[in-house]
Amino acid sequence: MDYEAETEDTPKPPKPSLAPSWVMLGFLFGAATVWLMQRGSEPPAASAVNLTVVPKPAKVEASPLTMIEAVFAEWEKYAVWEGNVTEVAMWRPETKAYSEFYEVRKVGGEWYFRSIPKLTRRLVRSGSPLPASAPLQFTETEAHYQEWLEQGREERRTVTAPKP
């Protein structure tokens, strides 16, 4: 009997919680589901994907200054000078546009060229039109343009691109 008394008096340890077991079971069930889903799906066929290749924009190097010097020497008669300064836009076949801009200064009969990011003066729309093959577009100041209009003249049409 002593044995029975001791067993009744000794406290029993508490039962362990079942929560970690359920968490582990949920994790295993989720992992198995993901594994089965990946196994059952087939990778898409290569022909089903339409890839569009975007061409990289061509990097156009600036023309050497000798190019603008030679072109300007041939077309200088169309320049409109204001205080011995004018601006020109040069045609680039790579961009198919007048995309190179220069400020030209005349000092002592010599020309000095400086590349600029954009024209700050208006393109010339007065006087005789340039030939369609002109590699340069010339500019004029607003004052020069207004003076020309006051003489009762009309603006000419623009030339968009030289002909090859």
Secondary structure, 3 states (H helix, E strand, C coil): CHHHHHHHHCCCCCCCCCHHHHHHHHHHHHHHHHHHHHHHCCCCCHHHCCCCCCCCCCCCCCCCHHHHHHHHHHHHHHCCCECCEEEEEEEECCCCEEEEEEEEEEECCEEEEEEECCCCCEECCCCCCCCCCCCEEEEECHHHHHHHHHCCCCCCCCCCCCCC
